Amino acid sequence: MIATPMLFRFTASGPTPEAAFAAFAAQDGEKPHDPFWPRADLSRVTQVTVAADRDRLRADGCFDGVDGGPLCEDDADWLADRLIEENDPIVRSGAAALLLNTPAGESTWCFFGWSVQGE
């Protein structure tokens, strides 16, 4: 195992952020190792935390909704980038999740964080 930190970001749907993350991680773990396309070992992530604080978006006038509410994908990407760049505690704690604004069906989440590089 190479203990190189790897950033991950993906979207997944499920009734809860934990269920969506677990389902995606299970499918990702079944993919064969590719030395030319390294990826984070999602099985090492033990906690999923929903990022409810939208202050960074409000400061730039990008968002005026309620904390914990759904975001468009652009806002979620922008906020994820800021949290990653600032090494926010929510990113270091496992997987951070942002609820995305989707028309219907199960809730869709944007997940991001750090793990070790998979084998």
PDB file as gemmi writes it, atoms N, CA and C in Angstrom:
CRYST1    1.000    1.000    1.000  90.00  90.00  90.00 P 1                      
ATOM      1  N   MET A   1       0.854  -1.193   0.000  1.00  0.00           N  
ATOM      2  CA  MET A   1       0.000   0.000   0.000  1.00  0.00           C  
ATOM      3  C   MET A   1       0.881   1.230   0.000  1.00  0.00           C  
ATOM      4  N   ILE A   2       0.621   2.127  -0.904  1.00  0.00           N  
ATOM      5  CA  ILE A   2       1.327   3.404  -0.954  1.00  0.00           C  
ATOM      6  C   ILE A   2       0.477   4.425  -0.217  1.00  0.00           C  
ATOM      7  N   ALA A   3       1.047   5.055   0.814  1.00  0.00           N  
ATOM      8  CA  ALA A   3       0.267   5.980   1.641  1.00  0.00           C  
ATOM      9  C   ALA A   3       0.336   7.406   1.113  1.00  0.00           C  
ATOM     10  N   THR A   4       0.068   7.575  -0.158  1.00  0.00           N  
ATOM     11  CA  THR A   4       0.059   8.892  -0.775  1.00  0.00           C  
ATOM     12  C   THR A   4      -1.329   9.496  -0.630  1.00  0.00           C  
ATOM     13  N   PRO A   5      -1.432  10.716  -0.084  1.00  0.00           N  
ATOM     14  CA  PRO A   5      -2.764  11.321   0.029  1.00  0.00           C  
ATOM     15  C   PRO A   5      -3.384  11.550  -1.340  1.00  0.00           C  
ATOM     16  N   MET A   6      -4.654  11.223  -1.451  1.00  0.00           N  
ATOM     17  CA  MET A   6      -5.374  11.395  -2.709  1.00  0.00           C  
ATOM     18  C   MET A   6      -6.670  12.145  -2.447  1.00  0.00           C  
ATOM     19  N   LEU A   7      -6.897  13.147  -3.249  1.00  0.00           N  
ATOM     20  CA  LEU A   7      -8.149  13.885  -3.195  1.00  0.00           C  
ATOM     21  C   LEU A   7      -9.208  13.111  -3.971  1.00  0.00           C  
ATOM     22  N   PHE A   8     -10.424  13.082  -3.458  1.00  0.00           N  
ATOM     23  CA  PHE A   8     -11.520  12.493  -4.221  1.00  0.00           C  
ATOM     24  C   PHE A   8     -12.669  13.488  -4.273  1.00  0.00           C  
ATOM     25  N   ARG A   9     -13.421  13.405  -5.359  1.00  0.00           N  
ATOM     26  CA  ARG A   9     -14.663  14.168  -5.508  1.00  0.00           C  
ATOM     27  C   ARG A   9     -15.549  13.411  -6.483  1.00  0.00           C  
ATOM     28  N   PHE A  10     -16.787  13.201  -6.089  1.00  0.00           N  
ATOM     29  CA  PHE A  10     -17.738  12.509  -6.954  1.00  0.00           C  
ATOM     30  C   PHE A  10     -19.145  12.834  -6.490  1.00  0.00           C  
ATOM     31  N   THR A  11     -20.123  12.520  -7.321  1.00  0.00           N  
ATOM     32  CA  THR A  11     -21.523  12.665  -6.936  1.00  0.00           C  
ATOM     33  C   THR A  11     -22.147  11.284  -6.876  1.00  0.00           C  
ATOM     34  N   ALA A  12     -23.070  11.119  -5.938  1.00  0.00           N  
ATOM     35  CA  ALA A  12     -23.779   9.852  -5.787  1.00  0.00           C  
ATOM     36  C   ALA A  12     -25.143  10.138  -5.171  1.00  0.00           C  
ATOM     37  N   SER A  13     -26.102   9.276  -5.467  1.00  0.00           N  
ATOM     38  CA  SER A  13     -27.464   9.447  -4.965  1.00  0.00           C  
ATOM     39  C   SER A  13     -27.799   8.373  -3.952  1.00  0.00           C  
ATOM     40  N   GLY A  14     -28.640   8.757  -3.004  1.00  0.00           N  
ATOM     41  CA  GLY A  14     -29.108   7.813  -2.000  1.00  0.00           C  
ATOM     42  C   GLY A  14     -29.996   8.523  -0.996  1.00  0.00           C  
ATOM     43  N   PRO A  15     -30.706   7.765  -0.172  1.00  0.00           N  
ATOM     44  CA  PRO A  15     -31.625   8.380   0.789  1.00  0.00           C  
ATOM     45  C   PRO A  15     -30.905   9.213   1.852  1.00  0.00           C  
ATOM     46  N   THR A  16     -29.668   8.829   2.171  1.00  0.00           N  
ATOM     47  CA  THR A  16     -28.846   9.577   3.127  1.00  0.00           C  
ATOM     48  C   THR A  16     -27.453   9.724   2.526  1.00  0.00           C  
ATOM     49  N   PRO A  17     -26.678  10.700   2.998  1.00  0.00           N  
ATOM     50  CA  PRO A  17     -25.319  10.822   2.467  1.00  0.00           C  
ATOM     51  C   PRO A  17     -24.476   9.591   2.774  1.00  0.00           C  
ATOM     52  N   GLU A  18     -24.671   8.995   3.942  1.00  0.00           N  
ATOM     53  CA  GLU A  18     -23.905   7.796   4.301  1.00  0.00           C  
ATOM     54  C   GLU A  18     -24.211   6.639   3.356  1.00  0.00           C  
ATOM     55  N   ALA A  19     -25.497   6.442   3.040  1.00  0.00           N  
ATOM     56  CA  ALA A  19     -25.888   5.355   2.140  1.00  0.00           C  
ATOM     57  C   ALA A  19     -25.362   5.597   0.732  1.00  0.00           C  
ATOM     58  N   ALA A  20     -25.438   6.832   0.257  1.00  0.00           N  
ATOM     59  CA  ALA A  20     -24.940   7.153  -1.083  1.00  0.00           C  
ATOM     60  C   ALA A  20     -23.435   6.931  -1.163  1.00  0.00           C  
ATOM     61  N   PHE A  21     -22.706   7.371  -0.129  1.00  0.00           N  
ATOM     62  CA  PHE A  21     -21.251   7.202  -0.115  1.00  0.00           C  
ATOM     63  C   PHE A  21     -20.900   5.718  -0.083  1.00  0.00           C  
ATOM     64  N   ALA A  22     -21.559   4.956   0.784  1.00  0.00           N  
ATOM     65  CA  ALA A  22     -21.259   3.528   0.918  1.00  0.00           C  
ATOM     66  C   ALA A  22     -21.509   2.781  -0.391  1.00  0.00           C  
ATOM     67  N   ALA A  23     -22.602   3.082  -1.078  1.00  0.00           N  
ATOM     68  CA  ALA A  23     -22.906   2.411  -2.344  1.00  0.00           C  
ATOM     69  C   ALA A  23     -21.859   2.739  -3.405  1.00  0.00           C  
ATOM     70  N   PHE A  24     -21.467   4.013  -3.492  1.00  0.00           N  
ATOM     71  CA  PHE A  24     -20.454   4.398  -4.474  1.00  0.00           C  
ATOM     72  C   PHE A  24     -19.114   3.752  -4.133  1.00  0.00           C  
ATOM     73  N   ALA A  25     -18.737   3.769  -2.846  1.00  0.00           N  
ATOM     74  CA  ALA A  25     -17.451   3.205  -2.426  1.00  0.00           C  
ATOM     75  C   ALA A  25     -17.391   1.707  -2.718  1.00  0.00           C  
ATOM     76  N   ALA A  26     -18.504   1.005  -2.522  1.00  0.00           N  
ATOM     77  CA  ALA A  26     -18.542  -0.437  -2.799  1.00  0.00           C  
ATOM     78  C   ALA A  26     -18.308  -0.708  -4.286  1.00  0.00           C  
ATOM     79  N   GLN A  27     -18.966   0.068  -5.147  1.00  0.00           N  
ATOM     80  CA  GLN A  27     -18.765  -0.101  -6.592  1.00  0.00           C  
ATOM     81  C   GLN A  27     -17.349   0.272  -6.997  1.00  0.00           C  
ATOM     82  N   ASP A  28     -16.828   1.347  -6.413  1.00  0.00           N  
ATOM     83  CA  ASP A  28     -15.470   1.793  -6.737  1.00  0.00           C  
ATOM     84  C   ASP A  28     -14.445   0.749  -6.313  1.00  0.00           C  
ATOM     85  N   GLY A  29     -14.682   0.091  -5.176  1.00  0.00           N  
ATOM     86  CA  GLY A  29     -13.755  -0.915  -4.680  1.00  0.00           C  
ATOM     87  C   GLY A  29     -13.685  -2.156  -5.545  1.00  0.00           C  
ATOM     88  N   GLU A  30     -14.697  -2.381  -6.369  1.00  0.00           N  
ATOM     89  CA  GLU A  30     -14.717  -3.541  -7.259  1.00  0.00           C  
ATOM     90  C   GLU A  30     -13.937  -3.308  -8.554  1.00  0.00           C  
ATOM     91  N   LYS A  31     -13.591  -2.059  -8.831  1.00  0.00           N  
ATOM     92  CA  LYS A  31     -12.839  -1.761 -10.057  1.00  0.00           C  
ATOM     93  C   LYS A  31     -11.413  -2.262  -9.911  1.00  0.00           C  
ATOM     94  N   PRO A  32     -10.822  -2.775 -10.985  1.00  0.00           N  
ATOM     95  CA  PRO A  32      -9.436  -3.243 -10.901  1.00  0.00           C  
ATOM     96  C   PRO A  32      -8.464  -2.070 -10.732  1.00  0.00           C  
ATOM     97  N   HIS A  33      -7.340  -2.364 -10.104  1.00  0.00           N  
ATOM     98  CA  HIS A  33      -6.298  -1.351  -9.917  1.00  0.00           C  
ATOM     99  C   HIS A  33      -5.742  -0.935 -11.278  1.00  0.00           C  
ATOM    100  N   ASP A  34      -5.566   0.345 -11.469  1.00  0.00           N  
ATOM    101  CA  ASP A  34      -4.996   0.881 -12.709  1.00  0.00           C  
ATOM    102  C   ASP A  34      -3.823   1.786 -12.342  1.00  0.00           C  
ATOM    103  N   PRO A  35      -2.591   1.358 -12.600  1.00  0.00           N  
ATOM    104  CA  PRO A  35      -1.425   2.173 -12.208  1.00  0.00           C  
ATOM    105  C   PRO A  35      -1.346   3.506 -12.944  1.00  0.00           C  
ATOM    106  N   PHE A  36      -2.050   3.635 -14.046  1.00  0.00           N  
ATOM    107  CA  PHE A  36      -2.015   4.881 -14.818  1.00  0.00           C  
ATOM    108  C   PHE A  36      -3.139   5.841 -14.425  1.00  0.00           C  
ATOM    109  N   TRP A  37      -4.070   5.368 -13.610  1.00  0.00           N  
ATOM    110  CA  TRP A  37      -5.188   6.197 -13.168  1.00  0.00           C  
ATOM    111  C   TRP A  37      -5.415   5.950 -11.674  1.00  0.00           C  
ATOM    112  N   PRO A  38      -4.497   6.457 -10.834  1.00  0.00           N  
ATOM    113  CA  PRO A  38      -4.643   6.198  -9.397  1.00  0.00           C  
ATOM    114  C   PRO A  38      -5.888   6.870  -8.836  1.00  0.00           C  
ATOM    115  N   ARG A  39      -6.430   6.276  -7.791  1.00  0.00           N  
ATOM    116  CA  ARG A  39      -7.610   6.847  -7.146  1.00  0.00           C  
ATOM    117  C   ARG A  39      -7.528   6.604  -5.641  1.00  0.00           C  
ATOM    118  N   ALA A  40      -8.310   7.389  -4.931  1.00  0.00           N  
ATOM    119  CA  ALA A  40      -8.333   7.299  -3.478  1.00  0.00           C  
ATOM    120  C   ALA A  40      -9.002   6.003  -3.036  1.00  0.00           C  
ATOM    121  N   ASP A  41      -8.536   5.475  -1.916  1.00  0.00           N  
ATOM    122  CA  ASP A  41      -9.134   4.290  -1.319  1.00  0.00           C  
ATOM    123  C   ASP A  41     -10.315   4.736  -0.459  1.00  0.00           C  
ATOM    124  N   LEU A  42     -11.514   4.671  -1.012  1.00  0.00           N  
ATOM    125  CA  LEU A  42     -12.707   5.149  -0.318  1.00  0.00           C  
ATOM    126  C   LEU A  42     -13.086   4.260   0.864  1.00  0.00           C  
ATOM    127  N   SER A  43     -12.586   3.022   0.896  1.00  0.00           N  
ATOM    128  CA  SER A  43     -12.902   2.131   2.019  1.00  0.00           C  
ATOM    129  C   SER A  43     -12.267   2.624   3.316  1.00  0.00           C  
ATOM    130  N   ARG A  44     -11.297   3.514   3.223  1.00  0.00           N  
ATOM    131  CA  ARG A  44     -10.626   4.050   4.413  1.00  0.00           C  
ATOM    132  C   ARG A  44     -11.402   5.202   5.051  1.00  0.00           C  
ATOM    133  N   VAL A  45     -12.382   5.733   4.352  1.00  0.00           N  
ATOM    134  CA  VAL A  45     -13.159   6.854   4.879  1.00  0.00           C  
ATOM    135  C   VAL A  45     -14.191   6.309   5.851  1.00  0.00           C  
ATOM    136  N   THR A  46     -14.159   6.798   7.081  1.00  0.00           N  
ATOM    137  CA  THR A  46     -15.030   6.255   8.122  1.00  0.00           C  
ATOM    138  C   THR A  46     -16.161   7.195   8.524  1.00  0.00           C  
ATOM    139  N   GLN A  47     -16.157   8.419   8.004  1.00  0.00           N  
ATOM    140  CA  GLN A  47     -17.173   9.392   8.434  1.00  0.00           C  
ATOM    141  C   GLN A  47     -17.617  10.230   7.236  1.00  0.00           C  
ATOM    142  N   VAL A  48     -18.898  10.502   7.163  1.00  0.00           N  
ATOM    143  CA  VAL A  48     -19.457  11.404   6.154  1.00  0.00           C  
ATOM    144  C   VAL A  48     -20.150  12.540   6.905  1.00  0.00           C  
ATOM    145  N   THR A  49     -19.751  13.773   6.604  1.00  0.00           N  
ATOM    146  CA  THR A  49     -20.314  14.942   7.273  1.00  0.00           C  
ATOM    147  C   THR A  49     -20.888  15.893   6.238  1.00  0.00           C  
ATOM    148  N   VAL A  50     -22.133  16.283   6.420  1.00  0.00           N  
ATOM    149  CA  VAL A  50     -22.773  17.221   5.502  1.00  0.00           C  
ATOM    150  C   VAL A  50     -22.295  18.633   5.836  1.00  0.00           C  
ATOM    151  N   ALA A  51     -21.792  19.337   4.830  1.00  0.00           N  
ATOM    152  CA  ALA A  51     -21.334  20.720   5.000  1.00  0.00           C  
ATOM    153  C   ALA A  51     -22.551  21.635   4.922  1.00  0.00           C  
ATOM    154  N   ALA A  52     -22.941  22.171   6.047  1.00  0.00           N  
ATOM    155  CA  ALA A  52     -24.133  23.020   6.091  1.00  0.00           C  
ATOM    156  C   ALA A  52     -23.795  24.495   5.984  1.00  0.00           C  
ATOM    157  N   ASP A  53     -22.570  24.879   6.320  1.00  0.00           N  
ATOM    158  CA  ASP A  53     -22.175  26.291   6.360  1.00  0.00           C  
ATOM    159  C   ASP A  53     -21.957  26.825   4.942  1.00  0.00           C  
ATOM    160  N   ARG A  54     -22.720  27.848   4.581  1.00  0.00           N  
ATOM    161  CA  ARG A  54     -22.612  28.439   3.236  1.00  0.00           C  
ATOM    162  C   ARG A  54     -21.984  29.835   3.274  1.00  0.00           C  
ATOM    163  N   ASP A  55     -21.298  30.179   4.366  1.00  0.00           N  
ATOM    164  CA  ASP A  55     -20.760  31.530   4.527  1.00  0.00           C  
ATOM    165  C   ASP A  55     -19.823  31.949   3.397  1.00  0.00           C  
ATOM    166  N   ARG A  56     -18.993  31.029   2.912  1.00  0.00           N  
ATOM    167  CA  ARG A  56     -18.058  31.388   1.838  1.00  0.00           C  
ATOM    168  C   ARG A  56     -18.797  31.783   0.561  1.00  0.00           C  
ATOM    169  N   LEU A  57     -19.907  31.091   0.299  1.00  0.00           N  
ATOM    170  CA  LEU A  57     -20.709  31.434  -0.874  1.00  0.00           C  
ATOM    171  C   LEU A  57     -21.407  32.777  -0.677  1.00  0.00           C  
ATOM    172  N   ARG A  58     -21.906  33.017   0.528  1.00  0.00           N  
ATOM    173  CA  ARG A  58     -22.595  34.282   0.796  1.00  0.00           C  
ATOM    174  C   ARG A  58     -21.637  35.466   0.678  1.00  0.00           C  
ATOM    175  N   ALA A  59     -20.403  35.288   1.121  1.00  0.00           N  
ATOM    176  CA  ALA A  59     -19.422  36.375   1.088  1.00  0.00           C  
ATOM    177  C   ALA A  59     -19.180  36.854  -0.339  1.00  0.00           C  
ATOM    178  N   ASP A  60     -19.276  35.956  -1.294  1.00  0.00           N  
ATOM    179  CA  ASP A  60     -19.080  36.322  -2.696  1.00  0.00           C  
ATOM    180  C   ASP A  60     -20.394  36.641  -3.400  1.00  0.00           C  
ATOM    181  N   GLY A  61     -21.483  36.650  -2.658  1.00  0.00           N  
ATOM    182  CA  GLY A  61     -22.778  36.952  -3.255  1.00  0.00           C  
ATOM    183  C   GLY A  61     -23.293  35.847  -4.148  1.00  0.00           C  
ATOM    184  N   CYS A  62     -22.760  34.619  -3.985  1.00  0.00           N  
ATOM    185  CA  CYS A  62     -23.146  33.504  -4.854  1.00  0.00           C  
ATOM    186  C   CYS A  62     -24.375  32.765  -4.368  1.00  0.00           C  
ATOM    187  N   PHE A  63     -24.715  32.921  -3.105  1.00  0.00           N  
ATOM    188  CA  PHE A  63     -25.755  32.059  -2.548  1.00  0.00           C  
ATOM    189  C   PHE A  63     -26.500  32.813  -1.461  1.00  0.00           C  
ATOM    190  N   ASP A  64     -27.826  32.739  -1.507  1.00  0.00           N  
ATOM    191  CA  ASP A  64     -28.610  33.395  -0.464  1.00  0.00           C  
ATOM    192  C   ASP A  64     -29.644  32.446   0.128  1.00  0.00           C  
ATOM    193  N   GLY A  65     -29.406  31.140  -0.025  1.00  0.00           N  
ATOM    194  CA  GLY A  65     -30.340  30.146   0.495  1.00  0.00           C  
ATOM    195  C   GLY A  65     -30.065  29.808   1.945  1.00  0.00           C  
ATOM    196  N   VAL A  66     -30.761  28.793   2.422  1.00  0.00           N  
ATOM    197  CA  VAL A  66     -30.609  28.371   3.814  1.00  0.00           C  
ATOM    198  C   VAL A  66     -29.444  27.400   3.951  1.00  0.00           C  
ATOM    199  N   ASP A  67     -28.820  27.404   5.123  1.00  0.00           N  
ATOM    200  CA  ASP A  67     -27.757  26.439   5.377  1.00  0.00           C  
ATOM    201  C   ASP A  67     -28.316  25.033   5.284  1.00  0.00           C  
ATOM    202  N   GLY A  68     -27.533  24.139   4.696  1.00  0.00           N  
ATOM    203  CA  GLY A  68     -27.956  22.756   4.545  1.00  0.00           C  
ATOM    204  C   GLY A  68     -28.882  22.531   3.370  1.00  0.00           C  
ATOM    205  N   GLY A  69     -29.307  23.595   2.701  1.00  0.00           N  
ATOM    206  CA  GLY A  69     -30.199  23.461   1.558  1.00  0.00           C  
ATOM    207  C   GLY A  69     -29.450  22.977   0.327  1.00  0.00           C  
ATOM    208  N   PRO A  70     -30.189  22.608  -0.716  1.00  0.00           N  
ATOM    209  CA  PRO A  70     -29.550  22.114  -1.924  1.00  0.00           C  
ATOM    210  C   PRO A  70     -28.827  23.213  -2.685  1.00  0.00           C  
ATOM    211  N   LEU A  71     -27.765  22.828  -3.378  1.00  0.00           N  
ATOM    212  CA  LEU A  71     -26.957  23.740  -4.179  1.00  0.00           C  
ATOM    213  C   LEU A  71     -26.979  23.290  -5.631  1.00  0.00           C  
ATOM    214  N   CYS A  72     -26.802  24.245  -6.538  1.00  0.00           N  
ATOM    215  CA  CYS A  72     -26.566  23.852  -7.924  1.00  0.00           C  
ATOM    216  C   CYS A  72     -25.152  23.262  -7.985  1.00  0.00           C  
ATOM    217  N   GLU A  73     -24.862  22.518  -9.041  1.00  0.00           N  
ATOM    218  CA  GLU A  73     -23.547  21.862  -9.129  1.00  0.00           C  
ATOM    219  C   GLU A  73     -22.408  22.867  -9.153  1.00  0.00           C  
ATOM    220  N   ASP A  74     -22.596  24.006  -9.807  1.00  0.00           N  
ATOM    221  CA  ASP A  74     -21.531  25.021  -9.855  1.00  0.00           C  
ATOM    222  C   ASP A  74     -21.213  25.557  -8.468  1.00  0.00           C  
ATOM    223  N   ASP A  75     -22.255  25.868  -7.684  1.00  0.00           N  
ATOM    224  CA  ASP A  75     -22.037  26.353  -6.320  1.00  0.00           C  
ATOM    225  C   ASP A  75     -21.376  25.281  -5.466  1.00  0.00           C  
ATOM    226  N   ALA A  76     -21.808  24.037  -5.623  1.00  0.00           N  
ATOM    227  CA  ALA A  76     -21.223  22.946  -4.842  1.00  0.00           C  
ATOM    228  C   ALA A  76     -19.752  22.767  -5.203  1.00  0.00           C  
ATOM    229  N   ASP A  77     -19.423  22.830  -6.498  1.00  0.00           N  
ATOM    230  CA  ASP A  77     -18.023  22.713  -6.920  1.00  0.00           C  
ATOM    231  C   ASP A  77     -17.188  23.854  -6.365  1.00  0.00           C  
ATOM    232  N   TRP A  78     -17.726  25.069  -6.434  1.00  0.00           N  
ATOM    233  CA  TRP A  78     -17.004  26.233  -5.932  1.00  0.00           C  
ATOM    234  C   TRP A  78     -16.755  26.099  -4.434  1.00  0.00           C  
ATOM    235  N   LEU A  79     -17.791  25.727  -3.681  1.00  0.00           N  
ATOM    236  CA  LEU A  79     -17.655  25.600  -2.239  1.00  0.00           C  
ATOM    237  C   LEU A  79     -16.711  24.453  -1.878  1.00  0.00           C  
ATOM    238  N   ALA A  80     -16.797  23.348  -2.582  1.00  0.00           N  
ATOM    239  CA  ALA A  80     -15.887  22.229  -2.332  1.00  0.00           C  
ATOM    240  C   ALA A  80     -14.442  22.663  -2.556  1.00  0.00           C  
ATOM    241  N   ASP A  81     -14.185  23.397  -3.633  1.00  0.00           N  
ATOM    242  CA  ASP A  81     -12.833  23.886  -3.895  1.00  0.00           C  
ATOM    243  C   ASP A  81     -12.327  24.756  -2.753  1.00  0.00           C  
ATOM    244  N   ARG A  82     -13.165  25.656  -2.256  1.00  0.00           N  
ATOM    245  CA  ARG A  82     -12.739  26.536  -1.149  1.00  0.00           C  
ATOM    246  C   ARG A  82     -12.431  25.721   0.106  1.00  0.00           C  
ATOM    247  N   LEU A  83     -13.280  24.770   0.437  1.00  0.00           N  
ATOM    248  CA  LEU A  83     -13.073  23.966   1.640  1.00  0.00           C  
ATOM    249  C   LEU A  83     -11.810  23.120   1.529  1.00  0.00           C  
ATOM    250  N   ILE A  84     -11.539  22.600   0.326  1.00  0.00           N  
ATOM    251  CA  ILE A  84     -10.324  21.811   0.109  1.00  0.00           C  
ATOM    252  C   ILE A  84      -9.096  22.712   0.205  1.00  0.00           C  
ATOM    253  N   GLU A  85      -9.117  23.845  -0.489  1.00  0.00           N  
ATOM    254  CA  GLU A  85      -7.969  24.753  -0.500  1.00  0.00           C  
ATOM    255  C   GLU A  85      -7.628  25.260   0.897  1.00  0.00           C  
ATOM    256  N   GLU A  86      -8.653  25.490   1.717  1.00  0.00           N  
ATOM    257  CA  GLU A  86      -8.439  26.026   3.057  1.00  0.00           C  
ATOM    258  C   GLU A  86      -8.219  24.923   4.089  1.00  0.00           C  
ATOM    259  N   ASN A  87      -8.160  23.664   3.633  1.00  0.00           N  
ATOM    260  CA  ASN A  87      -7.945  22.533   4.526  1.00  0.00           C  
ATOM    261  C   ASN A  87      -8.927  22.573   5.694  1.00  0.00           C  
ATOM    262  N   ASP A  88     -10.168  22.823   5.369  1.00  0.00           N  
ATOM    263  CA  ASP A  88     -11.219  22.943   6.375  1.00  0.00           C  
ATOM    264  C   ASP A  88     -11.353  21.646   7.176  1.00  0.00           C  
ATOM    265  N   PRO A  89     -11.636  21.747   8.480  1.00  0.00           N  
ATOM    266  CA  PRO A  89     -11.784  20.533   9.297  1.00  0.00           C  
ATOM    267  C   PRO A  89     -12.812  19.541   8.760  1.00  0.00           C  
ATOM    268  N   ILE A  90     -13.846  20.016   8.090  1.00  0.00           N  
ATOM    269  CA  ILE A  90     -14.861  19.094   7.563  1.00  0.00           C  
ATOM    270  C   ILE A  90     -14.277  18.187   6.485  1.00  0.00           C  
ATOM    271  N   VAL A  91     -13.261  18.669   5.770  1.00  0.00           N  
ATOM    272  CA  VAL A  91     -12.622  17.851   4.737  1.00  0.00           C  
ATOM    273  C   VAL A  91     -11.679  16.840   5.383  1.00  0.00           C  
ATOM    274  N   ARG A  92     -10.999  17.245   6.446  1.00  0.00           N  
ATOM    275  CA  ARG A  92     -10.043  16.362   7.128  1.00  0.00           C  
ATOM    276  C   ARG A  92     -10.732  15.271   7.931  1.00  0.00           C  
ATOM    277  N   SER A  93     -12.017  15.447   8.241  1.00  0.00           N  
ATOM    278  CA  SER A  93     -12.705  14.496   9.109  1.00  0.00           C  
ATOM    279  C   SER A  93     -13.184  13.241   8.377  1.00  0.00           C  
ATOM    280  N   GLY A  94     -13.028  13.168   7.086  1.00  0.00           N  
ATOM    281  CA  GLY A  94     -13.509  12.031   6.292  1.00  0.00           C  
ATOM    282  C   GLY A  94     -14.027  12.552   4.972  1.00  0.00           C  
ATOM    283  N   ALA A  95     -15.274  12.260   4.667  1.00  0.00           N  
ATOM    284  CA  ALA A  95     -15.888  12.763   3.445  1.00  0.00           C  
ATOM    285  C   ALA A  95     -16.831  13.903   3.804  1.00  0.00           C  
ATOM    286  N   ALA A  96     -16.697  15.006   3.099  1.00  0.00           N  
ATOM    287  CA  ALA A  96     -17.653  16.097   3.228  1.00  0.00           C  
ATOM    288  C   ALA A  96     -18.715  15.892   2.155  1.00  0.00           C  
ATOM    289  N   ALA A  97     -19.946  16.264   2.448  1.00  0.00           N  
ATOM    290  CA  ALA A  97     -21.048  16.075   1.506  1.00  0.00           C  
ATOM    291  C   ALA A  97     -21.846  17.363   1.387  1.00  0.00           C  
ATOM    292  N   LEU A  98     -22.205  17.712   0.168  1.00  0.00           N  
ATOM    293  CA  LEU A  98     -23.066  18.853  -0.111  1.00  0.00           C  
ATOM    294  C   LEU A  98     -24.291  18.353  -0.859  1.00  0.00           C  
ATOM    295  N   LEU A  99     -25.464  18.720  -0.391  1.00  0.00           N  
ATOM    296  CA  LEU A  99     -26.710  18.315  -1.041  1.00  0.00           C  
ATOM    297  C   LEU A  99     -26.881  19.107  -2.323  1.00  0.00           C  
ATOM    298  N   LEU A 100     -27.141  18.395  -3.426  1.00  0.00           N  
ATOM    299  CA  LEU A 100     -27.323  19.040  -4.722  1.00  0.00           C  
ATOM    300  C   LEU A 100     -28.800  19.206  -5.031  1.00  0.00           C  
ATOM    301  N   ASN A 101     -29.092  20.234  -5.778  1.00  0.00           N  
ATOM    302  CA  ASN A 101     -30.455  20.526  -6.199  1.00  0.00           C  
ATOM    303  C   ASN A 101     -30.777  19.677  -7.421  1.00  0.00           C  
ATOM    304  N   THR A 102     -31.526  18.600  -7.222  1.00  0.00           N  
ATOM    305  CA  THR A 102     -31.906  17.713  -8.321  1.00  0.00           C  
ATOM    306  C   THR A 102     -33.422  17.695  -8.436  1.00  0.00           C  
ATOM    307  N   PRO A 103     -33.945  17.518  -9.643  1.00  0.00           N  
ATOM    308  CA  PRO A 103     -35.379  17.660  -9.863  1.00  0.00           C  
ATOM    309  C   PRO A 103     -36.249  16.680  -9.089  1.00  0.00           C  
ATOM    310  N   ALA A 104     -35.878  15.408  -9.032  1.00  0.00           N  
ATOM    311  CA  ALA A 104     -36.747  14.423  -8.368  1.00  0.00           C  
ATOM    312  C   ALA A 104     -35.934  13.189  -8.020  1.00  0.00           C  
ATOM    313  N   GLY A 105     -36.581  12.277  -7.358  1.00  0.00           N  
ATOM    314  CA  GLY A 105     -35.916  11.027  -7.013  1.00  0.00           C  
ATOM    315  C   GLY A 105     -35.111  11.163  -5.731  1.00  0.00           C  
ATOM    316  N   GLU A 106     -34.164  10.245  -5.567  1.00  0.00           N  
ATOM    317  CA  GLU A 106     -33.337  10.250  -4.365  1.00  0.00           C  
ATOM    318  C   GLU A 106     -32.445  11.489  -4.318  1.00  0.00           C  
ATOM    319  N   SER A 107     -32.079  11.859  -3.129  1.00  0.00           N  
ATOM    320  CA  SER A 107     -31.171  12.990  -2.948  1.00  0.00           C  
ATOM    321  C   SER A 107     -29.822  12.678  -3.586  1.00  0.00           C  
ATOM    322  N   THR A 108     -29.224  13.675  -4.212  1.00  0.00           N  
ATOM    323  CA  THR A 108     -27.905  13.538  -4.806  1.00  0.00           C  
ATOM    324  C   THR A 108     -26.936  14.411  -4.038  1.00  0.00           C  
ATOM    325  N   TRP A 109     -25.754  13.871  -3.786  1.00  0.00           N  
ATOM    326  CA  TRP A 109     -24.752  14.520  -2.949  1.00  0.00           C  
ATOM    327  C   TRP A 109     -23.450  14.672  -3.708  1.00  0.00           C  
ATOM    328  N   CYS A 110     -22.760  15.775  -3.467  1.00  0.00           N  
ATOM    329  CA  CYS A 110     -21.396  15.970  -3.954  1.00  0.00           C  
ATOM    330  C   CYS A 110     -20.479  15.622  -2.787  1.00  0.00           C  
ATOM    331  N   PHE A 111     -19.643  14.607  -2.955  1.00  0.00           N  
ATOM    332  CA  PHE A 111     -18.713  14.171  -1.919  1.00  0.00           C  
ATOM    333  C   PHE A 111     -17.297  14.605  -2.279  1.00  0.00           C  
ATOM    334  N   PHE A 112     -16.531  14.982  -1.273  1.00  0.00           N  
ATOM    335  CA  PHE A 112     -15.122  15.336  -1.496  1.00  0.00           C  
ATOM    336  C   PHE A 112     -14.365  15.185  -0.192  1.00  0.00           C  
ATOM    337  N   GLY A 113     -13.077  14.958  -0.320  1.00  0.00           N  
ATOM    338  CA  GLY A 113     -12.226  14.790   0.845  1.00  0.00           C  
ATOM    339  C   GLY A 113     -10.904  14.181   0.460  1.00  0.00           C  
ATOM    340  N   TRP A 114     -10.182  13.687   1.460  1.00  0.00           N  
ATOM    341  CA  TRP A 114      -8.866  13.091   1.269  1.00  0.00           C  
ATOM    342  C   TRP A 114      -8.857  11.670   1.804  1.00  0.00           C  
ATOM    343  N   SER A 115      -8.156  10.788   1.142  1.00  0.00           N  
ATOM    344  CA  SER A 115      -7.899   9.462   1.652  1.00  0.00           C  
ATOM    345  C   SER A 115      -6.507   9.072   1.160  1.00  0.00           C  
ATOM    346  N   VAL A 116      -6.107   7.859   1.423  1.00  0.00           N  
ATOM    347  CA  VAL A 116      -4.823   7.396   0.902  1.00  0.00           C  
ATOM    348  C   VAL A 116      -5.038   6.832  -0.497  1.00  0.00           C  
ATOM    349  N   GLN A 117      -3.959   6.758  -1.257  1.00  0.00           N  
ATOM    350  CA  GLN A 117      -4.053   6.189  -2.602  1.00  0.00           C  
ATOM    351  C   GLN A 117      -4.311   4.709  -2.488  1.00  0.00           C  
ATOM    352  N   GLY A 118      -5.224   4.206  -3.298  1.00  0.00           N  
ATOM    353  CA  GLY A 118      -5.521   2.774  -3.315  1.00  0.00           C  
ATOM    354  C   GLY A 118      -4.393   1.966  -3.942  1.00  0.00           C  
ATOM    355  N   GLU A 119      -4.431   0.690  -3.680  1.00  0.00           N  
ATOM    356  CA  GLU A 119      -3.384  -0.196  -4.217  1.00  0.00           C  
ATOM    357  C   GLU A 119      -3.508  -0.349  -5.712  1.00  0.00           C  
TER     358      GLU A 119                                                      
END                                                                             
